[in-house]
Amino acid sequence: MFDEFAVETLQKLKDPGLLLVGAKKNGKRNVMTIGWGFVGVMWRRKVFVVLVRPSRFTHEFVEDGGEFTVNVPDEGMEKAVAHCGEVSGRDITNSRNPNFIW
């Protein structure tokens, strides 16, 4: 099961990308597209490792909230993934994109 998940995740990581969502303690959230990461097993635990640069808007959300999610988009979400990779949440609220359902 994990191998199937890892293969699908890595394929979508390459194209169109995955979505990383960070949320602050006040409930505000931001979503960004990621195009790389590490999927594996560490100390018998399944892990997905990403690094978010401090200059990225999402960084402050992850730091404040202390956690994040990595989301594997369904087929048909390519426009939403591209949007979040092209437009910063500093400039527009990505989570209000009509392609997302919260």
Secondary structure in CASP SS format (residue, H / E / C, confidence):
PFRMAT SS
TARGET T0000
AUTHOR 0000-0000-0000
METHOD secondary structure of the structure
MODEL  1
M C 1.00
F H 1.00
D H 1.00
E H 1.00
F H 1.00
A H 1.00
V H 1.00
E H 1.00
T H 1.00
L H 1.00
Q H 1.00
K H 1.00
L H 1.00
K H 1.00
D C 1.00
P C 1.00
G C 1.00
L E 1.00
L E 1.00
L E 1.00
V E 1.00
G E 1.00
A E 1.00
K C 1.00
K C 1.00
N C 1.00
G C 1.00
K C 1.00
R E 1.00
N E 1.00
V E 1.00
M E 1.00
T E 1.00
I E 1.00
G C 1.00
W C 1.00
G C 1.00
F E 1.00
V E 1.00
G E 1.00
V E 1.00
M E 1.00
W C 1.00
R C 1.00
R E 1.00
K E 1.00
V E 1.00
F E 1.00
V E 1.00
V C 1.00
L C 1.00
V C 1.00
R C 1.00
P C 1.00
S C 1.00
R C 1.00
F H 1.00
T H 1.00
H H 1.00
E H 1.00
F H 1.00
V H 1.00
E H 1.00
D H 1.00
G H 1.00
G C 1.00
E C 1.00
F E 1.00
T E 1.00
V E 1.00
N E 1.00
V C 1.00
P C 1.00
D C 1.00
E C 1.00
G C 1.00
M C 1.00
E H 1.00
K H 1.00
A H 1.00
V H 1.00
A H 1.00
H H 1.00
C H 1.00
G H 1.00
E H 1.00
V C 1.00
S C 1.00
G C 1.00
R C 1.00
D C 1.00
I C 1.00
T C 1.00
N H 1.00
S H 1.00
R H 1.00
N C 1.00
P C 1.00
N C 1.00
F C 1.00
I C 1.00
W C 1.00
END
